[in-house]
Amino acid sequence: MTVAAIKEKLHDYISEADDDKIKALYTLLEDQMNPISEWSDDEEFVAELDERYSRWEHGIDRGYTLDEVKEYLDQQRKERQTGVTK
């Protein structure tokens, strides 16, 4: 069934449903209907990202390449499987 068909069926159902069913549906979907905030609107989060970037840029904190992360994870998996740790 296409999304358009689903929307139409839901619309038809809602227009004919009794008050109790409408309230029940609303309760189920209420959390989903709240607008999702953009991360860029969160000043505290953006400040944290800016601080972390600045620390990396100035050599205070180290960054890792994707290959380094993959190598580390592969090593951790092997150690778990063999029971040998460094």
N, C-alpha and C positions, 0 to 999 in steps of 0.2 A: 504494500500500500504506500502510495506517495505521501510526502509530508502535507501536501495540499489537501489530499483526501482525508488524512487524519484530522487536520485542522477543521475541515468542513464537518466531519462527524462529531468532533468535540463541540463545535459551535452549535450544531443541531441539538446535541444532548443537553448542553447547558441551557439553551433557550426553552427546552421542554421540561427540565428537571424541577422537582419540588424544592422547597427552601432547605430542607434537611440535607438533601444531596448536594446542593450548591455549597452549603456551609462545610460539609465534609470534604468536598473537592478543594475548597479554598484552604482548609486546614492542611491538607496534604501538600499543596503547592505554594503555600505562603512564603516559605523560606526561599524558594526558587524565584519568586517574583521581585525580590528586593534587588535593586540595581547593584551590580558588582563594581566595587571601587577600583579604579586604576591604581597600580602601584606607584605611578608617577605623581599621584595626588597626595600620597602619604609622605609628608615632609620629614618625619623621623626616619622612615625607611630610606628615602633618597639621601639624607644626611649620612646615614650609616654606609651606604654604597659609596658616596663621595669620599668618606674617611678611609674606607678600605682601599679604594683606588689610589688615593693620595699616598697611603702607606706603601702600597706596591710600587708606585711610580718613583718614590724616593728611596727604594731599596730597604725599607724597614721590614716589610713582610715579603716573603717569597711567593712567587706564583709557580704553578706547575703546568706543564704542557699536557695535552690530552694523551700523548704517548707515555709520559711519565706516570700518569694516573692509571692507564691501562696496565702498564708493566707492574706497578705496585699491586693492583687488584689481582692480576694473574699470580703473582708471588704469594699473596695472602691465600688464594684458593688452593695453590699447591701445598702450602704449609698446613692448611686445614685438612687436606686429603691425606697427607702423609703423617701428620701429627708432629712434624718437625718444625720448630720455630727458631728464629735467629736471635 
